[in-house]
Amino acid sequence: MIYLDNASSTMMYDDILDKMMPFFKYRYGNPSSIHKMGRLSNTAIKNAKKQIACMINSKPEEIYITSGGTESNNTVIHGVSYNKYQNHIITSSIEHDSILLPCNKLEKNGFRVTYLEVDDNGLINTQNIEKLITDKTCLVSIMHVNNEIGTIQPIRKISEICNKKNVLFHSDTVQSAGKICIDVQNSKIDMLTLSSHKINGPKGVGALYIRNGVQLPPFIIGGGQQNGFRSGTENVANIVGFGIACKLTKTNMLKNFMHFNMLKNYLSYRILHEIPHTVLNGDSKMRASNNLNFSFLGINGEDLITKLDEYEIFVSTGSACKSNTSKASHVLKSMGLSYERINSSIRITIGIHNTMYEMKQMVVTLKKIIEELRHVSPLKHKYNFK
Ligand SMILES: Cc1ncc(COP(=O)(O)O)c(C=O)c1O
């Protein structure tokens, strides 16, 4: 099988499970217990927080463990909603739903949310941000890399604007971690979201970085774990696995970057040159090293995914993209792409385990399937397909 859906989830690094196993089997002490078993678990969490912090150049005490990217994003939006005097958020129209839906909910409760538009390459115009910030603005939240089209937003520049205007800046870096170097000291980010399973760690665990001094109320309350910020007994095994994933991600960053780029460039070149009526969606330069999003005009993206699946090749659409336009990708829609282009799009995301041989297989299979699908396409005559 060829797995090319690494923006959805990734395969764990080989030795992570082995390091997690003791915490499932015999190191089951509650990290809040004061006896030795508890202390062992607590130490394992502290060590993992150091590894997570090291990946983004923060302090370990600025890392709060969550159940993943969704919870971290919800925590931020929910947290700022307690601000009595400032009820304005600036975000973008192409954020992940774990930012957009909590924002939509706040709007129903009287918040004002500005959704920054993107150009036809999926890039935000940063010049607008400064003008849009008012004394009512409590948060700017802009993702680093988009999960569907891989576009890289200039978060350093945005963080500088927010810093100058004294407004909190949050970035969802779920898709950029491991692909682009993140340094919270250098880029003045106040809050940042991470997810373990996107960087070859276990699922169901992630983190929210909160800069020392930033006040954010907790989203989940109860037993008072993690200094009262995020209650609930910690999933020690998962946290240990996440910590190792961060360590390996940091160590292998350059090697992986070169690997992703080599495979991406090869695949992209061959697809664009050998499959006619194909367009790359998203910016070709300001783009994550592992992301490709193509529209193969004249066919339906979901049909293509289903056919590839029969050959044990796994890719995805950015989001559910059915004949019903309301379900079409909100990202591609925001870029102003035609329905036909959105409908024919698929996302290919490369991972650390992919090989050049797999890319070659992918091209051969893709060409064969696309020819078959185009042969029976209702748009056959429009494009002169054989
Ligand atoms: C950009 C982005 N943010 C947040 C999430 C949610 O992360 P998790 O699956 O850890 O909840 C995802 C997952 O696809 C994502 O791509």
Ligand as a Chemical Component Dictionary entry (heavy atoms), coordinates in Angstrom:
data_LIG
# 
_chem_comp.id                   LIG 
_chem_comp.type                 NON-POLYMER 
_chem_comp.pdbx_formal_charge   0 
_chem_comp.three_letter_code    LIG 
# 
loop_
_chem_comp_atom.comp_id 
_chem_comp_atom.atom_id 
_chem_comp_atom.alt_atom_id 
_chem_comp_atom.type_symbol 
_chem_comp_atom.charge 
_chem_comp_atom.model_Cartn_x 
_chem_comp_atom.model_Cartn_y 
_chem_comp_atom.model_Cartn_z 
_chem_comp_atom.pdbx_ordinal 
LIG C1 C1 C 0 -4.609 22.713 10.896 1  
LIG C2 C2 C 0 -5.226 21.757 11.853 2  
LIG N1 N1 N 0 -5.619 22.187 13.057 3  
LIG C3 C3 C 0 -6.169 21.366 13.959 4  
LIG C4 C4 C 0 -6.378 20.032 13.679 5  
LIG C5 C5 C 0 -6.984 19.138 14.711 6  
LIG O1 O1 O 0 -5.997 18.346 15.313 7  
LIG P1 P1 P 0 -6.381 17.015 16.132 8  
LIG O2 O2 O 0 -6.662 15.949 15.115 9  
LIG O3 O3 O 0 -5.168 16.715 16.946 10 
LIG O4 O4 O 0 -7.560 17.352 16.971 11 
LIG C6 C6 C 0 -6.007 19.531 12.428 12 
LIG C7 C7 C 0 -6.262 18.140 12.069 13 
LIG O5 O5 O 0 -6.479 17.778 10.933 14 
LIG C8 C8 C 0 -5.407 20.414 11.485 15 
LIG O6 O6 O 0 -5.009 20.003 10.287 16 
# 
loop_
_chem_comp_bond.comp_id 
_chem_comp_bond.atom_id_1 
_chem_comp_bond.atom_id_2 
_chem_comp_bond.value_order 
_chem_comp_bond.pdbx_ordinal 
LIG C1 C2 SING 1  
LIG C2 N1 SING 2  
LIG C2 C8 DOUB 3  
LIG N1 C3 DOUB 4  
LIG C3 C4 SING 5  
LIG C4 C5 SING 6  
LIG C4 C6 DOUB 7  
LIG C5 O1 SING 8  
LIG O1 P1 SING 9  
LIG P1 O2 DOUB 10 
LIG P1 O3 SING 11 
LIG P1 O4 SING 12 
LIG C6 C7 SING 13 
LIG C6 C8 SING 14 
LIG C7 O5 DOUB 15 
LIG C8 O6 SING 16 
# 
